[in-house]
């Protein structure tokens, strides 16, 4: 029998590519339903032949998070989860690893689109564009527009200098910004492209603009809160295109209202789709509703990468983009 794989949720740009996999795999789909429905399918034997799945952040409303309870319910043949999204905080990777289930994500495919949004938010926050944009649509021309700031000569502090962080740095250099960054470990100098590696506290102290470009996990949740905001320059600008819960949103609002933070540019929020009312009402908050990867080109490339991971895993050739927590594990389906 051919291997069986499961699609959870919808495909926007690669339906034909998915159907083409039917020449060598048995294809199952769970495009609609609830977590209870999904768990019932697991219990009934409907998925007993499934070796792995395609899922995404957008499929969470169907199954809930891939937490320990759900992973425990997966039938024994299930050996991999191919995830569409650079962030995968709704997957319990430790629980997957305990079951020897390999997990992949889609880094790289999201870098350019997310970095473009970061620069858009950076400029919008520096220029305090929200006031004028709102006034124009209300027929008040510029309204009570405030004078903004140039990016040139400012220091951009990047927290998380992975693919997206480096893409943000590349774009920011074109605006004449100085780049400093902090990771758990310094990059190879060949990847720094002139960026200066600094400690976390030094990053906070020196940045005129702070851009968050790191994954959300137990150690990074609320990595920016009142204590960290107080260490920053008065009038700092904060940009976040990663995950909302990296910042304590209530404490960010307090710092914004007090003037410690002069402006924010946010594409992500702590309790999406709910946004803290203090952000919504503040004219120095330049906000987008999580549009970082919302381009046809990027979403198609993400879907294609998930399918490449799917094929690599099923065919025994390894996953292209195994998550970092599982790299080097002898059982993990990692392309070598």
Secondary structure, 3 states (H helix, E strand, C coil): CCCEEEEECCCCCCHHHHHHHHHCCEEEEECCCCHHHHHHHHHHCCCCCEEEEEEEHHHHHHHCCECHHHHHHCCCCCCEEEEECCCCCCECHHHHHHCCCEEECCCCCCHHHHHHHHHHHHHHHHCCHHHHHHHHHCCCCCCCCCCCCCCCCCEEEEECCCHHHHHHHHHHHCCCCEEEEECCCCCCHHHHCCCEECCHHHHHHHCCEEEECCCCCCCCCCCECHHHHHHCCCCEEEEECCCHHHECHHHHHHHHHHCCEEEEEECCCCECCECCHHHHCCCCEEECCCCCCCCHHHHHHHHHHHHHHHHHHHCCCCECCECHHHCCCCCCCECC
